[in-house]
């Protein structure tokens, strides 16, 4: 750089940079002292050459703030059961229709039980004979005509006959397959004449689903697990043929185990009601309520000003007579949600505020505002309203 270039830089460029730096500090809420005006007071008229700065304002609100966690899950019926035969055999009758509402204990399928009934008849004949023998032995024992050993043997034979008959009655009863609870029958996989077996890999005869109440199942990341417990509330949204439907519910189960693969834990909840169009297995969006801060003061996030020193401020609008002035107030921040942020007065802050205080609502980092500078408050435009448009 030549001597001439250095002179030009010193006389022209440096003053411009200094002016730009002053404006940037003012826009960032830094403490900027203004030159006295004609009346001898700092700031002159409006704090900047008499200019009045138009600003959009809102009232500080007092409301409940809810911290939510957005997740996804699947809808499930209140109860679901796969119906299988407990004893192998040939299907004699199918006594339900697919999709039919069934009641608890209603007969669904009858398996051929002719062989078991024959065995039961034989067992009951043995039981009748054992009963007669027991009566005789009791009479003879009282007269001491037989030994105690013979009497014990007769009693044992009677007990065995009773057990065998009861065992076969139970098996005969299991040849009638009944609904375990009220619900809706699913598709059936058998017809009369089919043979069913009892292996765990065998196809279920049908399923019964209790749709009187719905559950939802989802995974919660491990860092939020400690904040989820039975009673935690949530909202559920799912898209149906009639559009998006919303309902609410409560958690009833949170697993104590964290899955190593997903680093999350299984959580289940009941829905408070079952909207039309909900079906088991549907994908759903969940808004899980983690915490609630009740009756706190909140402002739009755009009202928060971060100063060069790392502190945070809001710009309150104070009325003096018929004029309005900017007042930079230090605040501490709390919960943030849906474009709103909780505020409390910062330690050592001289000014106070409440739900009747108006604050500059947006663009505070770009506006040129000064402490005690004049402002012209205007209502915040609807397109910039946060938190449901409540002002």
Secondary structure by P-SEA (a helix, b strand, c coil): ccaaaaaaaacccaaaaaaaaaaaaaaacccccccccccccccccccccbbbbbbbbbcccbbbbbbbbbbbbbbbccbbbbbbbccccccccccccccccccccccccccccaaaaaaaaaaaaaaaaaaaaaaaaaaaaaaccccaaaaaaaaaaaaaaaaaaaaaaaaaaacbbbbccbbbbccccccccbbbbbcccccccbbbbbccbbbbbbcccccccccccccccbbbbbbcccccccbbbbbccccccccccccbbbbbbbbcccccccccccccccccccccccccccccccccccccccbbbbbbbbbcccbbbbbbbbbbbccccccbbbbccccccccccccccccccccccccccccccbbbbbccccccccccccc
